[in-house]
């Protein structure tokens, strides 16, 4: 699964978005590799997070409101990553969250995305403000709580 998937290509044509280089995508995966992992995904027992399950028909615009008080809610954009060595997609936070299932359609296992901002066209990734997408919903990393747990 990647940005050249037919569904992602169609989404890109109807939404304002940018392509993120694999070099920049590696910032997210390098950060993820510093965390505790289970077999094929983040070990959420060791990593503070908030699970936002999918209800019937989700994700929908109302479902997106669940993210406003999370670290992802601080950012205007989200980088949708597919793999460490692949290009990623940068899009408006609310539009990406509303179409997350489409952007990851056919992607096996857990997938990761993070908050991002633009400063005069310079991409600023906030890799600690990441979330994990799965068929059960989204789990958002809560980095402020991990700081509290370490004290």
Phi and psi restraints in degrees (value plus and minus 20) as a CYANA .aco file:
   2 UNK   PHI    -180.5  -140.5
   2 UNK   PSI    -195.8  -155.8
   3 UNK   PHI     -86.2   -46.2
   3 UNK   PSI     -34.4     5.6
   4 UNK   PHI    -109.8   -69.8
   4 UNK   PSI     -18.5    21.5
   5 UNK   PHI     -77.8   -37.8
   5 UNK   PSI     124.2   164.2
   6 UNK   PHI     -78.1   -38.1
   6 UNK   PSI     -57.6   -17.6
   7 UNK   PHI     -92.3   -52.3
   7 UNK   PSI     -59.6   -19.6
   8 UNK   PHI     -88.1   -48.1
   8 UNK   PSI     -59.8   -19.8
   9 UNK   PHI     -80.7   -40.7
   9 UNK   PSI     -62.0   -22.0
  10 UNK   PHI     -85.2   -45.2
  10 UNK   PSI     -60.6   -20.6
  11 UNK   PHI     -82.2   -42.2
  11 UNK   PSI     -62.9   -22.9
  12 UNK   PHI     -81.0   -41.0
  12 UNK   PSI     -54.5   -14.5
  13 UNK   PHI     -89.9   -49.9
  13 UNK   PSI     -46.7    -6.7
  14 UNK   PHI    -124.7   -84.7
  14 UNK   PSI     -16.5    23.5
  15 UNK   PHI    -154.9  -114.9
  15 UNK   PSI     126.3   166.3
  16 UNK   PHI     -95.7   -55.7
  16 UNK   PSI     100.5   140.5
  17 UNK   PHI    -174.8  -134.8
  17 UNK   PSI     148.8   188.8
  18 UNK   PHI    -150.9  -110.9
  18 UNK   PSI     140.4   180.4
  19 UNK   PHI    -117.0   -77.0
  19 UNK   PSI     116.8   156.8
  20 UNK   PHI    -127.8   -87.8
  20 UNK   PSI     114.0   154.0
  21 UNK   PHI     -90.3   -50.3
  21 UNK   PSI     132.2   172.2
  22 UNK   PHI     -76.2   -36.2
  22 UNK   PSI     -52.6   -12.6
  23 UNK   PHI     -81.4   -41.4
  23 UNK   PSI     -62.8   -22.8
  24 UNK   PHI     -92.2   -52.2
  24 UNK   PSI     -56.4   -16.4
  25 UNK   PHI     -79.7   -39.7
  25 UNK   PSI     -54.7   -14.7
  26 UNK   PHI     -80.0   -40.0
  26 UNK   PSI     -45.2    -5.2
  27 UNK   PHI     -78.1   -38.1
  27 UNK   PSI     -62.4   -22.4
  28 UNK   PHI     -86.4   -46.4
  28 UNK   PSI     -68.8   -28.8
  29 UNK   PHI     -88.3   -48.3
  29 UNK   PSI     -52.9   -12.9
  30 UNK   PHI     -82.6   -42.6
  30 UNK   PSI     -62.0   -22.0
  31 UNK   PHI     -85.6   -45.6
  31 UNK   PSI     -66.3   -26.3
  32 UNK   PHI     -77.8   -37.8
  32 UNK   PSI     -55.2   -15.2
  33 UNK   PHI     -88.7   -48.7
  33 UNK   PSI     -31.7     8.3
  34 UNK   PHI    -106.1   -66.1
  34 UNK   PSI     -29.0    11.0
  35 UNK   PHI    -115.2   -75.2
  35 UNK   PSI     147.6   187.6
  36 UNK   PHI     -96.1   -56.1
  36 UNK   PSI     112.3   152.3
  37 UNK   PHI    -137.3   -97.3
  37 UNK   PSI     127.7   167.7
  38 UNK   PHI    -111.2   -71.2
  38 UNK   PSI    -170.7  -130.7
  39 UNK   PHI     -81.8   -41.8
  39 UNK   PSI     -67.5   -27.5
  40 UNK   PHI    -162.3  -122.3
  40 UNK   PSI      -4.4    35.6
  41 UNK   PHI    -176.9  -136.9
  41 UNK   PSI     150.9   190.9
  42 UNK   PHI     -76.5   -36.5
  42 UNK   PSI     120.0   160.0
  43 UNK   PHI    -105.2   -65.2
  43 UNK   PSI      76.9   116.9
  44 UNK   PHI     -91.9   -51.9
  44 UNK   PSI     -31.1     8.9
  45 UNK   PHI     -90.0   -50.0
  45 UNK   PSI     -47.7    -7.7
  46 UNK   PHI    -123.9   -83.9
  46 UNK   PSI     -24.7    15.3
  47 UNK   PHI    -146.5  -106.5
  47 UNK   PSI     102.6   142.6
  48 UNK   PHI     -86.5   -46.5
  48 UNK   PSI     111.3   151.3
  49 UNK   PHI    -176.4  -136.4
  49 UNK   PSI     146.0   186.0
  50 UNK   PHI    -142.3  -102.3
  50 UNK   PSI      99.1   139.1
  51 UNK   PHI    -107.2   -67.2
  51 UNK   PSI     107.8   147.8
  52 UNK   PHI    -136.9   -96.9
  52 UNK   PSI      78.1   118.1
  53 UNK   PHI     -92.0   -52.0
  53 UNK   PSI     138.2   178.2
  54 UNK   PHI    -102.3   -62.3
  54 UNK   PSI     114.7   154.7
  55 UNK   PHI    -119.8   -79.8
  55 UNK   PSI     155.1   195.1
  56 UNK   PHI     -78.3   -38.3
  56 UNK   PSI     107.9   147.9
  57 UNK   PHI      66.5   106.5
  57 UNK   PSI     -25.2    14.8
  58 UNK   PHI     -97.0   -57.0
  58 UNK   PSI     138.6   178.6
  59 UNK   PHI     -98.2   -58.2
  59 UNK   PSI     123.4   163.4
  60 UNK   PHI    -151.7  -111.7
  60 UNK   PSI     146.5   186.5
  61 UNK   PHI     -73.6   -33.6
  61 UNK   PSI     -58.1   -18.1
  62 UNK   PHI     -85.5   -45.5
  62 UNK   PSI     -56.7   -16.7
  63 UNK   PHI     -83.6   -43.6
  63 UNK   PSI     -54.9   -14.9
  64 UNK   PHI     -80.8   -40.8
  64 UNK   PSI     -51.5   -11.5
  65 UNK   PHI     -78.6   -38.6
  65 UNK   PSI     -44.0    -4.0
  66 UNK   PHI     -79.8   -39.8
  66 UNK   PSI     -40.1    -0.1
  67 UNK   PHI    -113.4   -73.4
  67 UNK   PSI     -27.1    12.9
  68 UNK   PHI     -82.1   -42.1
  68 UNK   PSI     -51.0   -11.0
  69 UNK   PHI    -120.2   -80.2
  69 UNK   PSI      -7.1    32.9
  70 UNK   PHI    -120.9   -80.9
  70 UNK   PSI     150.1   190.1
  71 UNK   PHI     -75.7   -35.7
  71 UNK   PSI     -51.7   -11.7
  72 UNK   PHI     -84.5   -44.5
  72 UNK   PSI     -48.3    -8.3
  73 UNK   PHI     -87.4   -47.4
  73 UNK   PSI     -32.8     7.2
  74 UNK   PHI    -101.2   -61.2
  74 UNK   PSI     -28.8    11.2
  75 UNK   PHI    -134.3   -94.3
  75 UNK   PSI     127.8   167.8
  76 UNK   PHI    -100.3   -60.3
  76 UNK   PSI     -47.6    -7.6
  77 UNK   PHI    -146.1  -106.1
  77 UNK   PSI     143.0   183.0
  78 UNK   PHI    -150.1  -110.1
  78 UNK   PSI     117.3   157.3
  79 UNK   PHI    -117.4   -77.4
  79 UNK   PSI      99.2   139.2
  80 UNK   PHI    -113.3   -73.3
  80 UNK   PSI      90.0   130.0
  81 UNK   PHI    -119.4   -79.4
  81 UNK   PSI     125.2   165.2
  82 UNK   PHI    -131.6   -91.6
  82 UNK   PSI     -57.4   -17.4
  83 UNK   PHI    -187.3  -147.3
  83 UNK   PSI     137.3   177.3
  84 UNK   PHI     -78.1   -38.1
  84 UNK   PSI     -52.7   -12.7
  85 UNK   PHI    -123.2   -83.2
  85 UNK   PSI      -2.5    37.5
  86 UNK   PHI    -139.1   -99.1
  86 UNK   PSI     135.3   175.3
  87 UNK   PHI     -84.6   -44.6
  87 UNK   PSI     133.9   173.9
  88 UNK   PHI    -139.3   -99.3
  88 UNK   PSI     155.5   195.5
  89 UNK   PHI    -136.5   -96.5
  89 UNK   PSI     114.4   154.4
  90 UNK   PHI    -134.2   -94.2
  90 UNK   PSI     102.5   142.5
  91 UNK   PHI    -164.7  -124.7
  91 UNK   PSI     150.5   190.5
  92 UNK   PHI     -75.6   -35.6
  92 UNK   PSI     112.3   152.3
  93 UNK   PHI     -70.5   -30.5
  93 UNK   PSI     -74.3   -34.3
  94 UNK   PHI     -87.0   -47.0
  94 UNK   PSI     -57.0   -17.0
  95 UNK   PHI     -87.4   -47.4
  95 UNK   PSI     -61.0   -21.0
  96 UNK   PHI     -84.3   -44.3
  96 UNK   PSI     -68.8   -28.8
  97 UNK   PHI     -81.4   -41.4
  97 UNK   PSI     -58.5   -18.5
  98 UNK   PHI     -86.9   -46.9
  98 UNK   PSI     -45.7    -5.7
  99 UNK   PHI    -136.8   -96.8
  99 UNK   PSI       2.3    42.3
 100 UNK   PHI     -77.2   -37.2
 100 UNK   PSI     -60.8   -20.8
 101 UNK   PHI     -83.0   -43.0
 101 UNK   PSI     -57.7   -17.7
 102 UNK   PHI     -89.6   -49.6
 102 UNK   PSI     -60.6   -20.6
 103 UNK   PHI     -88.9   -48.9
 103 UNK   PSI     -41.9    -1.9
 104 UNK   PHI    -132.7   -92.7
 104 UNK   PSI      -4.9    35.1
 105 UNK   PHI     -75.9   -35.9
 105 UNK   PSI     112.1   152.1
 106 UNK   PHI      57.9    97.9
 106 UNK   PSI     -21.7    18.3
 107 UNK   PHI     -99.3   -59.3
 107 UNK   PSI     104.3   144.3
 108 UNK   PHI     -98.2   -58.2
 108 UNK   PSI     123.1   163.1
 109 UNK   PHI      51.9    91.9
 109 UNK   PSI    -188.9  -148.9
 110 UNK   PHI     -92.5   -52.5
 110 UNK   PSI     125.7   165.7
 111 UNK   PHI    -150.3  -110.3
 111 UNK   PSI     133.0   173.0
 112 UNK   PHI    -144.6  -104.6
 112 UNK   PSI     123.3   163.3
 113 UNK   PHI    -163.5  -123.5
 113 UNK   PSI     142.4   182.4
 114 UNK   PHI    -164.8  -124.8
 114 UNK   PSI     144.6   184.6
 115 UNK   PHI     -91.4   -51.4
 115 UNK   PSI     131.5   171.5
 116 UNK   PHI    -172.5  -132.5
 116 UNK   PSI     138.5   178.5
 117 UNK   PHI    -160.4  -120.4
 117 UNK   PSI     142.1   182.1
 118 UNK   PHI    -138.3   -98.3
 118 UNK   PSI     113.3   153.3
 119 UNK   PHI    -141.8  -101.8
 119 UNK   PSI      80.6   120.6
 120 UNK   PHI      30.0    70.0
 120 UNK   PSI      33.6    73.6
 121 UNK   PHI      48.9    88.9
 121 UNK   PSI     -14.7    25.3
 122 UNK   PHI    -114.0   -74.0
 122 UNK   PSI     104.2   144.2
 123 UNK   PHI     -95.7   -55.7
 123 UNK   PSI     110.3   150.3
 124 UNK   PHI    -141.2  -101.2
 124 UNK   PSI      85.4   125.4
 125 UNK   PHI    -106.0   -66.0
 125 UNK   PSI     120.3   160.3
 126 UNK   PHI    -133.3   -93.3
 126 UNK   PSI      61.1   101.1
 127 UNK   PHI     -85.4   -45.4
 127 UNK   PSI     -46.9    -6.9
 128 UNK   PHI     -91.4   -51.4
 128 UNK   PSI     -38.5     1.5
 129 UNK   PHI    -116.1   -76.1
 129 UNK   PSI      48.2    88.2
 130 UNK   PHI    -133.6   -93.6
 130 UNK   PSI     148.9   188.9
 131 UNK   PHI    -165.0  -125.0
 131 UNK   PSI     139.9   179.9
 132 UNK   PHI    -133.8   -93.8
 132 UNK   PSI     106.8   146.8
 133 UNK   PHI    -118.3   -78.3
 133 UNK   PSI     113.7   153.7
 134 UNK   PHI    -165.5  -125.5
 134 UNK   PSI     157.9   197.9
 135 UNK   PHI     -89.0   -49.0
 135 UNK   PSI     -31.2     8.8
 136 UNK   PHI    -111.9   -71.9
 136 UNK   PSI     -35.7     4.3
 137 UNK   PHI     121.8   161.8
 137 UNK   PSI    -171.3  -131.3
 138 UNK   PHI    -146.6  -106.6
 138 UNK   PSI     115.9   155.9
 139 UNK   PHI    -132.6   -92.6
 139 UNK   PSI     102.5   142.5
 140 UNK   PHI    -117.9   -77.9
 140 UNK   PSI     110.0   150.0
 141 UNK   PHI     -88.4   -48.4
 141 UNK   PSI     117.8   157.8
 142 UNK   PHI    -135.9   -95.9
 142 UNK   PSI      60.3   100.3
 143 UNK   PHI     -82.3   -42.3
 143 UNK   PSI     -49.9    -9.9
 144 UNK   PHI     -83.5   -43.5
 144 UNK   PSI     -53.1   -13.1
 145 UNK   PHI     -93.7   -53.7
 145 UNK   PSI     -51.8   -11.8
 146 UNK   PHI     -88.0   -48.0
 146 UNK   PSI     -53.2   -13.2
 147 UNK   PHI     -83.9   -43.9
 147 UNK   PSI     -62.4   -22.4
 148 UNK   PHI     -85.1   -45.1
 148 UNK   PSI     -58.2   -18.2
 149 UNK   PHI     -87.7   -47.7
 149 UNK   PSI     -49.6    -9.6
 150 UNK   PHI     -98.7   -58.7
 150 UNK   PSI     -37.6     2.4
